[in-house]
């Protein structure tokens, strides 16, 4: 299975959650709402999950083996760092979204 696209959907400044990501595999399957977390001096990903009636969470999609999880995590975190750099340089698509949101709130 090949990762064919990684899209950083949203960046966060505060707290341990740093981004929400969508990943496409083989131009055929998209997984949304993968979270990038920074805690204990390292980055890692958290797969999409749902809350059970007993208050626990269960992943709705996840890697089956360590090798695939490592490959996915490395690719997603690399894409996050590239997007963060583009955001700081003002070249990220997320910069334009933020500017449009500010403009929409300002009275004309």
C-alpha angles and dihedrals in degrees: 000000000000127000105233100174139013118190123188102215100183138003126211127203101191130053131018096294107087104173148355114227141189120207127196121205124203091343084282113079129046125197114196133193100034106160127216111214129190112202136139090017096300142088123236138160130245117205122228113278143172132223117251122218089256091059097254123120128236125196112241092199130014143157114270099211139034095244094057093043091052092049092048094046093048093049094047094047091048090052089049092053091048091050092046089053091048089049092052090048091049094242099105121109085230089065090059091049090051092048092049091050091052092047091050090055095049117091115240 
